Amino acid sequence: MIEQPVHCSSFVLDRSYPYAPERVFSAWASAKAKARWFAGPDGWTELERVFEFRPGGRETAKGRFPDGKVSYFDARFHEIVPNRLLVYAYDMYVDDKKLSVSLASVEFLPEGTGTHLRMTEQGVFFGNKDDAPGREQGTVWLLDKLAAALSNPHVAH
């Protein structure tokens, strides 16, 4: 039972990548490609990963930080339109304490020969009101890691 204060927040992040939507989408749709950029910071050790990329499928990523804390991302895909749209909901935990429940959409929009990615997230955060802006900062960091992964031609395919 959640007894802490509840804080609601949303954000929209826009990024442009100089790669076709098919390539950017594949970095989200392939278990191997996504594991290369969707992970914790240096020193984070992966403990478990599940990747069932289909509507109704599940994605999880569990890992330990150097300080011993364990993070757990537990998502369910709701909509997948190849090379165009992802919609998923996820719970986020640290040390078995639920931090948040979020709904996210990722749009892959053609932009010349590249892709305009628009990510929208709406979240309910339990407890610390600073978790909401921290989530946005963490997502910005992940999208930067995605850009780095896309620049390696062996990662996104």
Secondary structure, 3 states (H helix, E strand, C coil): CCCCCEEEEEEEEEEEECCCHHHHHHHHHCHHHHHHHCCCCCCCEEEEEEECCCCCCEEEEEEECCCCCEEEEEEEEEEEECCCEEEEEEEEEECCEEEEEEEEEEEEEEECCEEEEEEEEEEEEECCCCHHHHHHHHHHHHHHHHHHHHCCCCCCC
